[in-house]
Amino acid sequence: MVRYVYDFTEGGRDMADLLGGKGSNLAEMTRLGLPVPPGFTLTTEACRAFLATGREPAGLWKEVSAHLSALEASAGRSLGQPDDPLLLSVRSGAKFSMPGMMETILDIGLNDDSVLGLAKVSGSERFAWDSYRRLVQMFGSTVMGVDSSRFERSLALLKDLRGVRDDVHLTASDLAELVETYKDLIRLETGDRFPQSPAEQLRRAVMAVFASWNGERARLYRRREHIADDLGTAVNVQRMVFGNLGADSGSGVAFTRDPATGLPGLYGDYLPDAQGEDVVAGIRNTVPMTELKRLDATSYDGLRTHMRTLERHYRDLCDIEFTIERGTLWMLQTRVGKRTAEAAFVLASELADEGLITPDEALARVSGEGLARLMFPRFDTSATGTALAHGVPASPGAAVGAVVFDSAQAVRRAAAGEKVVLVRQETTPDDLPGMIAAQAVLTSRGGKTSHAAVVARGMGKVCVCGAEELTVDTEARRFTATDGTVVEEGTVVSVDGSAGAVYAGSVPLVDSAVIRYLEDGRGDGGAQGVVDAVARALARADTVRRLEVRANADTPEDAERARRFGAQGVGLCRTEHMFLGERRKLVEQMILAGTDAERDRALADLLPLQRQDFVGILEAMDGLPVTIRLLDPPLHEFLPDHTELAVRIASAQARGDEPDAHDVELLTAVTRMHEENPMLGLRGVRLGLVVHGLIAMQVRAIGEAVAERLLAGGTPKAEIMVPLVGDVRELRLVREEVQRVLAEVSRAARVALDCPVGTMIELPRAALTAGRIAEEAEFFSFGTNDLTQTTWGFSRDDVEAEFFSAYLDKGVFSTSPFETLDREGVGRLVDIAVAEGRATRPDLKIGVCGEHGGDPDSVHFFHTAGLDYVSCSPFRVPVARLEAGRAALEDTEGSDSR
């Protein structure tokens, strides 16, 4: 029989699949002997069963009742007991942290009778009614579906009537009145009454938390964070402890180290006379942990002791929620804390130095995605001027955008291509779509543990919280700074998440410290810690990785930068980029040539220019391989646009002028070369086989460049790659011409030329006939951009704008197949081509040169598929190096487990 409920004393952190992250960690803290309020967890299996049928699974409530009876016996009180009620919290807890995305209901068990008993036994009538109004509000919105803003408006109206700013200044009678207002609101909105039965409250609360797994904001968050939809959430039922019992009580959230920088120390927020929801909601500004030390030194010291225990036990940054109830410290939650990219690198490096983790574990705890964030530009602090306001630097980075004051507006403007900054007093889970759409989040309330801070850090989004100098008026759609500056919606501001500052206008950017280190090997000032940590992680990755990392580079400058960034060669040199600019005229002459002699003259003029390009790149990459792709795109791309030419000619005729003869000649050529789908037409190898002399010119330029470098004492390693091959006979014809031309160059220069000839695998047919193609190819390089297009039947330029967003929303994609390789389809073709190619030619060198070569997840696939190298843009080379190392570690761990 399936078991659905576990007491906290029965689990552990290795049971996150079953008990969720929160439940497994509560059990772990219980096992460690930390002061955890007792409770039990309903498993993710129970949630999945409920979601599949819409009903609670058979036997679930019998188990819940048994555990509740045990909890009541240990407490000496029962749920809903009139004179001294046992109250419960009901909280979600998925395997992976989803802060604020699912539901929580506190104070289960209060009703019109037990609230009076709670007032008497606690000695605080205000506390009792405050707890009751929280229950009615949470239950009404979460379980009964009343818009939460209706409750907030009622609360705000009451505070206005009483002339108070904070909830804590409302009296017991005020709160009792508010409870009745809330109950009336529920009845009017739903036609139902707030349930007085504690058992009914518990049952409905549990089912509401289960159902919240499929809530809109939870689904959106899972898509954003790539969390599977079929995991479900556990539900944790726990005895309530109260931080809202007066000055000797309170709640807080703390980190064992700074989640923004990774530096040691106790970081967090504390709120006296408050529940934990008040802290993360940001509805009142918190105080720093140093204030807790002054208010309650005993609890502060106990918290530090427990946090040291947890950090050493988890061997990682821990995020802790706690409550102090009349001087007694309770630990409500711990988890491995979300952190910024900077903190991840610094923390991994420091934990390795402290001996808590190994160098390989340190590498596993950072990511290429995080490294990419650290390579983003930062604001030029010398040009910032005076800040409008300062707040808590909750998530670092530099962002510029137009101010918006609600989530819907952020989504609309971002969808139209505008960069926006979402400004709120504080964010709630309902703001998630706007947070995703915005470049940055700015709030006037909250701290490093508020909802805005935690979610933004997890997403790598720039965030400044608690900018108290700003008065945010969401209804008037503006904010006002203390110096009187008024910023209306649509005004551009700059948000510095590293310094916690916001500036009017667009502040100029400079390269990040990490980029400067990669460029010249030096760090700088305050950023030295993260620079050192990145350097250590990359060095470790280079030690353990099997995959080589090359760069896509079309100029000597790109090749030089790529080499500085650690590239081990050029995996793709696109020769068509060398035909642009002033050289376009020579290409036009080649295309318009009426005779072989005219075409040969145009090609002869292109030859020395192309040769010098290759000389520069080979010199920059001396001693390392440079894979040069022969001309790939259709020739019409080098001619003016058809419509532009037609308009010019028609305009001249309309004026009575004679059209330019060259325009007429170009229009004739463009019309003649028109193709309905040129990317599947005369391009790549087909172009080389049809346009006489084109292959010979490019190969001669390559051969002469190699010869020139050899004669200058260099070590050039040029490789010739033939694009868009679909049949081995195409490659055979090209290879015969390549060998003929190279032999001529070799004889003329009196040097031996060794330029391997290979092909791009970018058509499904090429992948499926790779065994035959390998008879002629000395290497393969997967062109995954085109392979994705031709496998899916997508035209990338069209479909991304047309329907990809709908496909992502509907779950057809979890991410764009042009960003992360489609393992099931395109990946299957890669596996086939690798296996069949090496069956024919065991020493076949295989790489990838599409942009997937720099995508972290795709790099792991290419490692597993057995490729020899990945190639990507120069700025993604460090990312690929890091992920290639992490992939090797994962492979080793997998082998060990097998």
Secondary structure as the mmCIF struct_conf table of DSSP 4:
data_model
#
loop_
_struct_conf.conf_type_id
_struct_conf.id
_struct_conf.beg_label_comp_id
_struct_conf.beg_label_asym_id
_struct_conf.beg_label_seq_id
_struct_conf.end_label_comp_id
_struct_conf.end_label_asym_id
_struct_conf.end_label_seq_id
STRN STRN1 VAL A 5 ASP A 7
HELX_RH_3T_P HELX_RH_3T_P1 PHE A 8 GLU A 10
HELX_RH_3T_P HELX_RH_3T_P2 ARG A 13 MET A 15
HELX_RH_AL_P HELX_RH_AL_P1 ALA A 16 ARG A 31
TURN_TY1_P TURN_TY1_P1 LEU A 32 GLY A 33
STRN STRN2 GLY A 39 LEU A 42
HELX_RH_AL_P HELX_RH_AL_P2 THR A 44 THR A 53
BEND BEND1 GLY A 54 ARG A 55
HELX_LH_PP_P HELX_LH_PP_P1 GLU A 56 PRO A 57
TURN_TY1_P TURN_TY1_P2 ALA A 58 GLY A 59
HELX_RH_AL_P HELX_RH_AL_P3 LEU A 60 ALA A 75
TURN_TY1_P TURN_TY1_P3 GLY A 76 GLY A 76
STRN STRN3 LEU A 79 LEU A 79
TURN_TY1_P TURN_TY1_P4 GLY A 80 GLY A 80
BEND BEND2 PRO A 82 ASP A 84
STRN STRN4 LEU A 86 LEU A 86
STRN STRN5 LEU A 88 ALA A 94
BEND BEND3 LYS A 95 PHE A 96
TURN_TY1_P TURN_TY1_P5 PRO A 99 MET A 101
BEND BEND4 MET A 102 MET A 102
STRN STRN6 THR A 104 ILE A 108
TURN_TY1_P TURN_TY1_P6 GLY A 109 GLY A 109
TURN_TY1_P TURN_TY1_P7 ASP A 112 ASP A 113
HELX_RH_AL_P HELX_RH_AL_P4 SER A 114 SER A 122
TURN_TY1_P TURN_TY1_P8 GLY A 123 GLY A 123
HELX_RH_AL_P HELX_RH_AL_P5 GLU A 125 THR A 142
TURN_TY1_P TURN_TY1_P9 VAL A 143 VAL A 143
BEND BEND5 MET A 144 MET A 144
HELX_RH_AL_P HELX_RH_AL_P6 SER A 148 ARG A 162
TURN_TY1_P TURN_TY1_P10 GLY A 163 GLY A 163
BEND BEND6 ARG A 165 ASP A 166
HELX_RH_3T_P HELX_RH_3T_P3 ASP A 167 HIS A 169
BEND BEND7 LEU A 170 LEU A 170
HELX_RH_AL_P HELX_RH_AL_P7 ALA A 172 THR A 190
BEND BEND8 GLY A 191 ASP A 192
HELX_RH_AL_P HELX_RH_AL_P8 PRO A 198 SER A 212
TURN_TY1_P TURN_TY1_P11 TRP A 213 ASN A 214
BEND BEND9 GLY A 215 GLY A 215
HELX_RH_AL_P HELX_RH_AL_P9 GLU A 216 GLU A 225
TURN_TY1_P TURN_TY1_P12 HIS A 226 HIS A 226
TURN_TY1_P TURN_TY1_P13 ASP A 229 ASP A 230
BEND BEND10 LEU A 231 LEU A 231
STRN STRN7 THR A 233 ARG A 239
BEND BEND11 GLY A 243 GLY A 243
BEND BEND12 LEU A 245 GLY A 246
TURN_TY1_P TURN_TY1_P14 ALA A 247 ASP A 248
STRN STRN8 GLY A 250 ARG A 257
TURN_TY1_P TURN_TY1_P15 PRO A 259 THR A 261
STRN STRN9 PRO A 264 PRO A 272
TURN_TY1_P TURN_TY1_P16 ASP A 273 ASP A 273
HELX_RH_AL_P HELX_RH_AL_P10 GLY A 276 ALA A 281
TURN_TY1_P TURN_TY1_P17 GLY A 282 GLY A 282
BEND BEND13 ILE A 283 ARG A 284
STRN STRN10 VAL A 287 PRO A 288
HELX_RH_AL_P HELX_RH_AL_P11 MET A 289 LEU A 295
HELX_RH_AL_P HELX_RH_AL_P12 ALA A 297 TYR A 314
TURN_TY1_P TURN_TY1_P18 ARG A 315 ARG A 315
BEND BEND14 ASP A 316 ASP A 316
STRN STRN11 CYS A 318 GLU A 325
TURN_TY1_P TURN_TY1_P19 ARG A 326 GLY A 327
STRN STRN12 THR A 328 VAL A 336
HELX_LH_PP_P HELX_LH_PP_P2 GLY A 337 LYS A 338
HELX_RH_AL_P HELX_RH_AL_P13 ALA A 341 ASP A 353
TURN_TY1_P TURN_TY1_P20 GLU A 354 GLY A 355
BEND BEND15 LEU A 356 ILE A 357
HELX_RH_AL_P HELX_RH_AL_P14 PRO A 359 ALA A 364
TURN_TY1_P TURN_TY1_P21 ARG A 365 ARG A 365
BEND BEND16 VAL A 366 VAL A 366
HELX_RH_AL_P HELX_RH_AL_P15 GLY A 368 LEU A 374
TURN_TY1_P TURN_TY1_P22 MET A 375 MET A 375
BEND BEND17 PHE A 376 PHE A 376
STRN STRN13 ARG A 378 PHE A 379
HELX_RH_3T_P HELX_RH_3T_P4 THR A 381 ALA A 383
BEND BEND18 THR A 386 THR A 386
BEND BEND19 LEU A 388 LEU A 388
STRN STRN14 ALA A 389 HIS A 390
STRN STRN15 VAL A 392 SER A 395
STRN STRN16 ALA A 398 VAL A 404
BEND BEND20 PHE A 405 ASP A 406
HELX_RH_AL_P HELX_RH_AL_P16 SER A 407 ALA A 415
TURN_TY1_P TURN_TY1_P23 ALA A 416 GLY A 417
STRN STRN17 VAL A 420 ARG A 424
BEND BEND21 GLN A 425 GLU A 426
HELX_RH_3T_P HELX_RH_3T_P5 PRO A 429 ASP A 431
HELX_RH_AL_P HELX_RH_AL_P17 LEU A 432 ALA A 437
BEND BEND22 ALA A 438 GLN A 439
STRN STRN18 ALA A 440 THR A 443
BEND BEND23 SER A 444 ARG A 445
TURN_TY1_P TURN_TY1_P24 LYS A 448 THR A 449
BEND BEND24 SER A 450 SER A 450
HELX_RH_AL_P HELX_RH_AL_P18 HIS A 451 MET A 459
TURN_TY1_P TURN_TY1_P25 GLY A 460 GLY A 460
STRN STRN19 VAL A 462 CYS A 465
TURN_TY1_P TURN_TY1_P26 GLU A 468 GLU A 469
STRN STRN20 LEU A 470 ASP A 473
TURN_TY1_P TURN_TY1_P27 THR A 474 ARG A 477
STRN STRN21 ARG A 478 ALA A 481
TURN_TY1_P TURN_TY1_P28 THR A 482 ASP A 483
BEND BEND25 GLY A 484 GLY A 484
STRN STRN22 VAL A 486 GLU A 488
TURN_TY1_P TURN_TY1_P29 GLU A 489 GLY A 490
STRN STRN23 VAL A 492 ASP A 496
TURN_TY1_P TURN_TY1_P30 GLY A 497 GLY A 500
STRN STRN24 ALA A 501 ALA A 504
BEND BEND26 GLY A 505 GLY A 505
STRN STRN25 LEU A 509 VAL A 510
HELX_RH_AL_P HELX_RH_AL_P19 ALA A 513 ASP A 520
BEND BEND27 GLY A 521 GLY A 521
HELX_RH_3T_P HELX_RH_3T_P6 GLY A 525 ALA A 527
HELX_RH_AL_P HELX_RH_AL_P20 GLN A 528 VAL A 544
BEND BEND28 LEU A 547 LEU A 547
STRN STRN26 GLU A 548 ASN A 552
BEND BEND29 ASP A 554 THR A 555
HELX_RH_AL_P HELX_RH_AL_P21 PRO A 556 ARG A 564
TURN_TY1_P TURN_TY1_P31 PHE A 565 GLY A 566
BEND BEND30 GLY A 569 GLY A 569
STRN STRN27 VAL A 570 ARG A 574
HELX_RH_3T_P HELX_RH_3T_P7 THR A 575 PHE A 579
BEND BEND31 LEU A 580 LEU A 580
HELX_RH_3T_P HELX_RH_3T_P8 GLY A 581 ARG A 583
HELX_RH_AL_P HELX_RH_AL_P22 ARG A 584 LEU A 592
BEND BEND32 GLY A 594 THR A 595
HELX_RH_AL_P HELX_RH_AL_P23 ASP A 596 ALA A 620
TURN_TY1_P TURN_TY1_P32 MET A 621 GLY A 623
BEND BEND33 LEU A 624 LEU A 624
STRN STRN28 PRO A 625 ARG A 629
HELX_LH_PP_P HELX_LH_PP_P3 LEU A 630 LEU A 631
BEND BEND34 PRO A 633 PRO A 633
HELX_RH_3T_P HELX_RH_3T_P9 LEU A 635 PHE A 638
BEND BEND35 LEU A 639 LEU A 639
HELX_RH_AL_P HELX_RH_AL_P24 HIS A 642 ALA A 654
TURN_TY1_P TURN_TY1_P33 ARG A 655 GLY A 656
HELX_LH_PP_P HELX_LH_PP_P4 ASP A 657 ASP A 660
HELX_RH_AL_P HELX_RH_AL_P25 ALA A 661 MET A 673
BEND BEND36 GLU A 676 ASN A 677
HELX_RH_3T_P HELX_RH_3T_P10 PRO A 678 LEU A 680
BEND BEND37 GLY A 681 LEU A 682
TURN_TY1_P TURN_TY1_P34 GLY A 684 GLY A 684
HELX_RH_AL_P HELX_RH_AL_P26 VAL A 685 VAL A 690
BEND BEND38 VAL A 691 VAL A 691
TURN_TY1_P TURN_TY1_P35 HIS A 692 GLY A 693
HELX_RH_AL_P HELX_RH_AL_P27 LEU A 694 LEU A 711
TURN_TY1_P TURN_TY1_P36 ALA A 712 GLY A 713
STRN STRN29 LYS A 717 VAL A 722
TURN_TY1_P TURN_TY1_P37 PRO A 723 LEU A 724
BEND BEND39 ASP A 727 ASP A 727
HELX_RH_AL_P HELX_RH_AL_P28 VAL A 728 ALA A 749
TURN_TY1_P TURN_TY1_P38 ARG A 750 ARG A 750
BEND BEND40 VAL A 751 VAL A 751
STRN STRN30 VAL A 757 ILE A 761
BEND BEND41 LEU A 763 LEU A 763
HELX_RH_AL_P HELX_RH_AL_P29 PRO A 764 LEU A 768
TURN_TY1_P TURN_TY1_P39 THR A 769 THR A 769
HELX_RH_AL_P HELX_RH_AL_P30 ALA A 770 ILE A 773
TURN_TY1_P TURN_TY1_P40 ALA A 774 GLU A 776
BEND BEND42 GLU A 778 GLU A 778
STRN STRN31 PHE A 779 PHE A 782
HELX_RH_AL_P HELX_RH_AL_P31 THR A 784 TRP A 792
TURN_TY1_P TURN_TY1_P41 GLY A 793 GLY A 793
HELX_RH_AL_P HELX_RH_AL_P32 ARG A 796 GLU A 802
TURN_TY1_P TURN_TY1_P42 PHE A 803 PHE A 803
HELX_RH_AL_P HELX_RH_AL_P33 PHE A 804 ASP A 809
TURN_TY1_P TURN_TY1_P43 LYS A 810 GLY A 811
BEND BEND43 VAL A 812 VAL A 812
BEND BEND44 SER A 814 THR A 815
TURN_TY1_P TURN_TY1_P44 PRO A 817 GLU A 819
BEND BEND45 THR A 820 THR A 820
TURN_TY1_P TURN_TY1_P45 ARG A 823 GLY A 825
HELX_RH_AL_P HELX_RH_AL_P34 VAL A 826 THR A 840
TURN_TY1_P TURN_TY1_P46 PRO A 842 ASP A 843
STRN STRN32 LYS A 845 VAL A 848
BEND BEND46 GLY A 850 GLY A 850
HELX_RH_3T_P HELX_RH_3T_P11 GLU A 851 GLY A 854
HELX_RH_AL_P HELX_RH_AL_P35 PRO A 856 ALA A 865
TURN_TY1_P TURN_TY1_P47 GLY A 866 GLY A 866
BEND BEND47 ASP A 868 ASP A 868
STRN STRN33 TYR A 869 CYS A 872
HELX_RH_3T_P HELX_RH_3T_P12 PRO A 874 ARG A 876
HELX_RH_AL_P HELX_RH_AL_P36 VAL A 877 SER A 897
#
